[in-house]
Amino acid sequence: MKKKNGFTVVELVVSFSLVMVIVIFLFQIIISLREMYVNNGIKSALLNKQAIMTQKIYDDFRSKTITSFTNCGDNCITFSFDDTSTTTLRIDKDQNLFEYGDYATKLVDGSSFGDFVVSTETVPDVSPAQYDSMIKIVIPVTNRLLEGNFGVTAVYQYNSNFTTIG
Amino acid sequence: MKKNKSKGFMLAETLIAATFILGTLVFLFIQFRNVNQGYQTTFKYNTVNALYAAENMKKFYMQDNFISMAETFRNDKMKYIDLSDCPTSYVNETDYCRRLKEVLEIKTILFIDENTTYVQSVFDSIDDISESMKRFIEYIKYDDELLKYRLVVEMEDGTFATIKIY
Protein backbone atom coordinates (compact mmCIF):
# COMPACT_ATOMS: atom_id res chain seq x y z
CA MET A 1 0.00 0.00 0.00
CA LYS A 2 1.28 3.48 -0.86
CA LYS A 3 2.26 5.46 2.29
CA LYS A 4 1.37 9.20 2.18
CA ASN A 5 3.96 11.41 3.96
CA GLY A 6 4.43 15.19 3.58
CA PHE A 7 1.97 17.81 2.31
CA THR A 8 0.07 18.32 -0.85
CA VAL A 9 0.88 21.30 -3.07
CA VAL A 10 -2.55 22.80 -2.35
CA GLU A 11 -1.95 22.63 1.42
CA LEU A 12 1.44 24.28 1.04
CA VAL A 13 0.18 27.05 -1.22
CA VAL A 14 -2.81 27.87 0.97
CA SER A 15 -0.77 27.80 4.20
CA PHE A 16 1.93 29.96 2.69
CA SER A 17 -0.60 32.50 1.37
CA LEU A 18 -2.28 32.81 4.76
CA VAL A 19 1.03 33.32 6.51
CA MET A 20 2.01 35.99 3.96
CA VAL A 21 -1.26 37.89 4.56
CA ILE A 22 -0.55 37.89 8.30
CA VAL A 23 3.02 39.08 7.77
CA ILE A 24 1.86 41.91 5.47
CA PHE A 25 -0.65 43.03 8.10
CA LEU A 26 2.05 43.02 10.74
CA PHE A 27 4.40 45.07 8.56
CA GLN A 28 1.61 47.60 7.90
CA ILE A 29 1.14 48.08 11.62
CA ILE A 30 4.87 48.40 12.30
CA ILE A 31 5.37 50.93 9.48
CA SER A 32 2.33 52.98 10.65
CA LEU A 33 3.59 52.95 14.22
CA ARG A 34 7.03 54.13 13.17
CA GLU A 35 5.59 56.94 11.02
CA MET A 36 3.32 57.99 13.86
CA TYR A 37 6.21 58.03 16.32
CA VAL A 38 8.40 60.17 14.09
CA ASN A 39 5.66 62.58 12.98
CA ASN A 40 4.16 63.05 16.41
CA GLY A 41 7.56 63.67 17.91
CA ILE A 42 8.32 66.37 15.35
CA LYS A 43 4.80 67.79 15.65
CA SER A 44 5.08 68.05 19.44
CA ALA A 45 8.42 69.83 19.16
CA LEU A 46 7.00 72.27 16.57
CA LEU A 47 3.93 72.99 18.68
CA ASN A 48 6.11 73.59 21.75
CA LYS A 49 8.22 76.12 19.85
CA GLN A 50 5.08 77.79 18.52
CA ALA A 51 3.65 78.08 22.03
CA ILE A 52 6.82 79.61 23.44
CA MET A 53 7.33 82.10 20.59
CA THR A 54 3.70 83.22 20.73
CA GLN A 55 3.73 83.51 24.50
CA LYS A 56 6.83 85.72 24.48
CA ILE A 57 5.09 88.21 22.21
CA TYR A 58 1.74 88.10 24.02
CA ASP A 59 3.35 88.55 27.45
CA ASP A 60 4.32 92.07 26.34
CA PHE A 61 1.03 92.67 24.49
CA ARG A 62 -0.92 91.88 27.66
CA SER A 63 1.11 93.82 30.17
CA LYS A 64 2.22 96.84 28.17
CA THR A 65 0.85 99.38 25.68
CA ILE A 66 2.57 99.69 22.33
CA THR A 67 3.37 103.29 21.43
CA SER A 68 5.18 102.64 18.16
CA PHE A 69 6.88 100.03 16.05
CA THR A 70 9.60 100.54 13.48
CA ASN A 71 11.32 98.49 10.85
CA CYS A 72 14.87 97.63 11.89
CA GLY A 73 15.95 95.76 8.77
CA ASP A 74 14.95 92.60 6.97
CA ASN A 75 12.45 90.62 9.03
CA CYS A 76 13.01 92.88 12.01
CA ILE A 77 10.59 95.03 14.00
CA THR A 78 11.27 97.10 17.10
CA PHE A 79 8.35 97.73 19.44
CA SER A 80 8.31 100.70 21.80
CA PHE A 81 6.08 100.52 24.88
CA ASP A 82 4.50 103.04 27.23
CA ASP A 83 7.00 102.15 29.98
CA THR A 84 9.76 103.46 27.62
CA SER A 85 11.13 99.94 27.06
CA THR A 86 11.78 98.60 23.58
CA THR A 87 11.83 95.03 22.31
CA THR A 88 13.08 93.78 18.97
CA LEU A 89 11.45 90.93 17.10
CA ARG A 90 13.83 89.45 14.56
CA ILE A 91 13.72 86.44 12.24
CA ASP A 92 16.92 85.04 10.78
CA LYS A 93 15.84 82.89 7.87
CA ASP A 94 19.34 81.58 7.16
CA GLN A 95 19.98 80.42 10.71
CA ASN A 96 16.29 79.58 11.34
CA LEU A 97 16.48 81.75 14.42
CA PHE A 98 13.63 83.52 16.23
CA GLU A 99 14.62 86.39 18.52
CA TYR A 100 12.33 88.42 20.73
CA GLY A 101 14.11 90.70 23.17
CA ASP A 102 16.48 88.57 25.23
CA TYR A 103 14.87 85.35 24.09
CA ALA A 104 16.17 83.41 21.11
CA THR A 105 15.32 79.98 19.79
CA LYS A 106 16.18 77.91 16.77
CA LEU A 107 13.51 76.10 14.79
CA VAL A 108 13.14 72.32 14.78
CA ASP A 109 15.30 70.62 12.13
CA GLY A 110 13.62 70.56 8.75
CA SER A 111 11.58 73.70 9.48
CA SER A 112 11.81 77.11 7.88
CA PHE A 113 10.29 80.57 8.23
CA GLY A 114 7.88 82.01 5.70
CA ASP A 115 7.39 85.71 4.96
CA PHE A 116 7.24 87.84 8.10
CA VAL A 117 4.25 90.22 7.81
CA VAL A 118 3.20 93.05 10.14
CA SER A 119 0.05 95.02 9.29
CA THR A 120 -2.13 97.58 11.01
CA GLU A 121 -5.75 98.42 10.47
CA THR A 122 -8.30 100.89 11.85
CA VAL A 123 -12.03 100.26 11.60
CA PRO A 124 -13.96 103.49 11.11
CA ASP A 125 -17.03 104.69 13.02
CA VAL A 126 -16.24 102.94 16.28
CA SER A 127 -17.18 104.58 19.59
CA PRO A 128 -14.32 106.75 20.84
CA ALA A 129 -13.89 104.74 24.04
CA GLN A 130 -13.60 101.34 22.33
CA TYR A 131 -10.86 99.44 20.53
CA ASP A 132 -10.93 100.42 16.89
CA SER A 133 -7.54 99.32 15.59
CA MET A 134 -5.34 96.25 15.47
CA ILE A 135 -1.81 95.20 14.66
CA LYS A 136 -1.39 91.73 13.17
CA ILE A 137 1.95 89.88 13.16
CA VAL A 138 2.26 86.75 11.07
CA ILE A 139 5.40 84.59 11.13
CA PRO A 140 4.71 81.33 9.25
CA VAL A 141 6.74 78.23 10.04
CA THR A 142 6.58 75.13 7.90
CA ASN A 143 8.24 71.72 8.13
CA ARG A 144 9.17 69.57 5.14
CA LEU A 145 7.75 66.41 6.75
CA LEU A 146 4.44 67.77 7.98
CA GLU A 147 1.56 69.74 6.51
CA GLY A 148 0.36 72.88 8.18
CA ASN A 149 1.61 76.13 9.61
CA PHE A 150 3.35 76.01 12.98
CA GLY A 151 4.15 79.68 13.15
CA VAL A 152 3.03 82.69 15.13
CA THR A 153 -0.07 84.79 14.56
CA ALA A 154 -0.38 87.61 17.06
CA VAL A 155 -2.99 90.37 17.13
CA TYR A 156 -2.81 93.47 19.31
CA GLN A 157 -5.94 95.60 19.75
CA TYR A 158 -5.80 99.27 20.67
CA ASN A 159 -7.78 102.50 20.63
CA SER A 160 -6.34 104.93 18.08
CA ASN A 161 -7.91 107.86 19.97
CA PHE A 162 -5.59 107.21 22.92
CA THR A 163 -2.63 105.59 21.22
CA THR A 164 -1.10 106.70 17.96
CA ILE A 165 1.09 103.93 16.67
CA GLY A 166 3.51 104.97 13.99
CA MET B 1 -2.76 -2.59 7.79
CA LYS B 2 -2.46 0.87 9.21
CA LYS B 3 -4.48 3.39 7.20
CA ASN B 4 -2.95 6.84 7.02
CA LYS B 5 -5.72 9.31 8.05
CA SER B 6 -3.58 12.43 8.03
CA LYS B 7 -4.81 13.69 4.64
CA GLY B 8 -5.92 17.39 4.95
CA PHE B 9 -4.97 17.66 8.63
CA MET B 10 -2.14 20.25 8.10
CA LEU B 11 -4.37 22.52 6.02
CA ALA B 12 -7.21 22.50 8.51
CA GLU B 13 -4.82 23.28 11.36
CA THR B 14 -3.25 26.17 9.45
CA LEU B 15 -6.63 27.56 8.45
CA ILE B 16 -7.89 27.58 12.00
CA ALA B 17 -4.71 29.10 13.44
CA ALA B 18 -4.46 31.69 10.66
CA THR B 19 -8.09 32.71 11.03
CA PHE B 20 -7.60 33.20 14.74
CA ILE B 21 -4.41 35.22 14.30
CA LEU B 22 -5.85 37.29 11.45
CA GLY B 23 -8.96 38.04 13.47
CA THR B 24 -6.85 39.20 16.43
CA LEU B 25 -4.66 41.36 14.20
CA VAL B 26 -7.65 42.96 12.50
CA PHE B 27 -9.18 43.72 15.91
CA LEU B 28 -5.90 45.19 17.16
CA PHE B 29 -5.47 47.26 14.00
CA ILE B 30 -8.99 48.71 14.28
CA GLN B 31 -8.47 49.60 17.96
CA PHE B 32 -5.08 51.10 17.18
CA ARG B 33 -6.54 53.18 14.36
CA ASN B 34 -9.36 54.46 16.61
CA VAL B 35 -6.89 55.43 19.33
CA ASN B 36 -4.63 57.10 16.78
CA GLN B 37 -7.56 59.03 15.25
CA GLY B 38 -8.58 60.22 18.71
CA TYR B 39 -5.01 61.23 19.44
CA GLN B 40 -4.71 63.14 16.15
CA THR B 41 -8.03 64.88 16.83
CA THR B 42 -6.77 66.26 20.15
CA PHE B 43 -3.95 68.00 18.27
CA LYS B 44 -6.71 70.22 16.90
CA TYR B 45 -8.02 71.15 20.33
CA ASN B 46 -6.85 74.21 22.27
CA THR B 47 -4.12 75.03 19.77
CA VAL B 48 -1.91 78.02 20.41
CA ASN B 49 -3.33 80.25 17.69
CA ALA B 50 -6.92 79.32 18.51
CA LEU B 51 -6.40 80.03 22.22
CA TYR B 52 -4.95 83.47 21.60
CA ALA B 53 -7.69 84.20 19.07
CA ALA B 54 -10.26 83.33 21.75
CA GLU B 55 -8.42 85.58 24.19
CA ASN B 56 -8.56 88.46 21.73
CA MET B 57 -12.30 87.99 21.26
CA LYS B 58 -12.74 87.85 25.04
CA LYS B 59 -10.82 91.12 25.35
CA PHE B 60 -13.16 92.68 22.80
CA TYR B 61 -16.39 91.41 24.41
CA MET B 62 -15.28 92.49 27.91
CA GLN B 63 -15.02 96.10 26.80
CA ASP B 64 -17.98 95.96 24.42
CA ASN B 65 -21.21 94.53 25.82
CA PHE B 66 -20.35 91.50 27.95
CA ILE B 67 -22.36 92.44 31.05
CA SER B 68 -25.57 92.95 29.09
CA MET B 69 -24.94 89.76 27.07
CA ALA B 70 -24.39 87.71 30.23
CA GLU B 71 -27.55 89.16 31.83
CA THR B 72 -29.66 88.29 28.80
CA PHE B 73 -28.14 84.80 28.70
CA ARG B 74 -28.98 84.25 32.36
CA ASN B 75 -32.43 85.86 32.45
CA ASP B 76 -33.66 84.17 29.28
CA LYS B 77 -32.18 80.86 30.46
CA MET B 78 -30.38 80.44 27.16
CA LYS B 79 -28.25 77.41 26.40
CA TYR B 80 -25.90 79.18 24.01
CA ILE B 81 -25.46 82.35 21.97
CA ASP B 82 -24.01 82.10 18.48
CA LEU B 83 -21.76 85.16 18.15
CA SER B 84 -20.29 84.14 14.77
CA ASP B 85 -22.02 86.98 12.88
CA CYS B 86 -21.47 89.51 15.70
CA PRO B 87 -25.25 89.98 16.14
CA THR B 88 -26.37 93.51 16.99
CA SER B 89 -28.54 92.21 19.82
CA TYR B 90 -25.39 91.18 21.72
CA VAL B 91 -22.59 93.24 20.22
CA ASN B 92 -22.35 97.04 20.04
CA GLU B 93 -19.41 97.45 17.67
CA THR B 94 -20.52 95.02 14.99
CA ASP B 95 -18.20 96.24 12.22
CA TYR B 96 -15.11 96.03 14.43
CA CYS B 97 -16.21 92.64 15.77
CA ARG B 98 -16.59 91.22 12.26
CA ARG B 99 -13.27 92.62 11.13
CA LEU B 100 -11.51 91.30 14.22
CA LYS B 101 -13.03 87.88 13.67
CA GLU B 102 -11.83 87.96 10.07
CA VAL B 103 -8.31 89.02 11.02
CA LEU B 104 -8.13 86.28 13.65
CA GLU B 105 -9.44 83.75 11.08
CA ILE B 106 -12.27 82.60 13.32
CA LYS B 107 -15.14 80.66 11.79
CA THR B 108 -17.56 80.19 14.70
CA ILE B 109 -17.86 81.64 18.19
CA LEU B 110 -20.27 80.36 20.80
CA PHE B 111 -21.04 81.85 24.20
CA ILE B 112 -22.07 79.08 26.61
CA ASP B 113 -22.37 78.39 30.30
CA GLU B 114 -19.25 77.14 32.11
CA ASN B 115 -21.17 73.94 32.76
CA THR B 116 -21.17 72.53 29.24
CA THR B 117 -23.83 69.92 30.04
CA TYR B 118 -26.49 72.64 29.62
CA VAL B 119 -25.66 73.20 25.96
CA GLN B 120 -25.02 69.47 25.43
CA SER B 121 -28.59 68.76 26.56
CA VAL B 122 -29.92 70.50 23.44
CA PHE B 123 -27.41 69.14 20.94
CA ASP B 124 -29.98 66.83 19.38
CA SER B 125 -32.28 69.74 18.54
CA ILE B 126 -29.56 72.08 17.22
CA ASP B 127 -28.60 71.92 13.56
CA ASP B 128 -26.53 75.07 13.32
CA ILE B 129 -23.71 73.81 15.53
CA SER B 130 -21.41 71.54 13.55
CA GLU B 131 -20.74 67.97 14.68
CA SER B 132 -17.07 68.74 15.19
CA MET B 133 -17.98 71.69 17.43
CA LYS B 134 -20.30 69.44 19.44
CA ARG B 135 -17.50 66.88 19.85
CA PHE B 136 -15.17 69.60 21.10
CA ILE B 137 -17.74 70.89 23.61
CA GLU B 138 -18.17 67.33 24.89
CA TYR B 139 -14.38 67.17 25.29
CA ILE B 140 -14.21 70.30 27.49
CA LYS B 141 -13.56 69.69 31.19
CA TYR B 142 -15.54 72.28 33.09
CA ASP B 143 -15.72 73.58 36.67
CA ASP B 144 -19.27 73.56 37.92
CA GLU B 145 -19.35 77.22 38.94
CA LEU B 146 -22.36 79.49 38.87
CA LEU B 147 -22.43 82.65 36.77
CA LYS B 148 -19.37 81.66 34.81
CA TYR B 149 -19.28 81.42 31.07
CA ARG B 150 -17.14 80.20 28.21
CA LEU B 151 -16.28 81.25 24.72
CA VAL B 152 -15.85 78.35 22.32
CA VAL B 153 -14.06 79.20 19.12
CA GLU B 154 -13.69 77.27 15.87
CA MET B 155 -11.00 78.55 13.52
CA GLU B 156 -11.03 78.53 9.74
CA ASP B 157 -8.35 75.81 9.76
CA GLY B 158 -10.60 73.45 11.75
CA THR B 159 -8.90 73.90 15.12
CA PHE B 160 -10.79 74.71 18.32
CA ALA B 161 -10.21 76.50 21.59
CA THR B 162 -12.19 77.53 24.63
CA ILE B 163 -11.60 80.22 27.23
CA LYS B 164 -13.46 81.21 30.37
CA ILE B 165 -15.13 84.61 30.33
CA TYR B 166 -16.61 86.29 33.40
Chai-1 contact restraints between the chains, C-beta under 6 A:
chainA,res_idxA,chainB,res_idxB,connection_type,confidence,min_distance_angstrom,max_distance_angstrom,comment,restraint_id
A,K4,B,N4,contact,1.0,0.0,6.0,A-B,restraint_1
A,F7,B,M10,contact,1.0,0.0,6.0,A-B,restraint_2
A,E11,B,M10,contact,1.0,0.0,6.0,A-B,restraint_3
A,E11,B,L11,contact,1.0,0.0,6.0,A-B,restraint_4
A,V14,B,L11,contact,1.0,0.0,6.0,A-B,restraint_5
A,S15,B,T14,contact,1.0,0.0,6.0,A-B,restraint_6
A,L18,B,A18,contact,1.0,0.0,6.0,A-B,restraint_7
A,I22,B,I21,contact,1.0,0.0,6.0,A-B,restraint_8
A,F25,B,L25,contact,1.0,0.0,6.0,A-B,restraint_9
A,Q50,B,V48,contact,1.0,0.0,6.0,A-B,restraint_10
A,A51,B,V48,contact,1.0,0.0,6.0,A-B,restraint_11
A,T54,B,V48,contact,1.0,0.0,6.0,A-B,restraint_12
A,V123,B,D95,contact,1.0,0.0,6.0,A-B,restraint_13
A,V123,B,Y96,contact,1.0,0.0,6.0,A-B,restraint_14
A,V123,B,R99,contact,1.0,0.0,6.0,A-B,restraint_15
A,V126,B,E93,contact,1.0,0.0,6.0,A-B,restraint_16
A,V126,B,Y96,contact,1.0,0.0,6.0,A-B,restraint_17
A,Q130,B,E93,contact,1.0,0.0,6.0,A-B,restraint_18
A,K136,B,V103,contact,1.0,0.0,6.0,A-B,restraint_19
A,T153,B,N49,contact,1.0,0.0,6.0,A-B,restraint_20
A,V155,B,N56,contact,1.0,0.0,6.0,A-B,restraint_21
A,V155,B,L104,contact,1.0,0.0,6.0,A-B,restraint_22
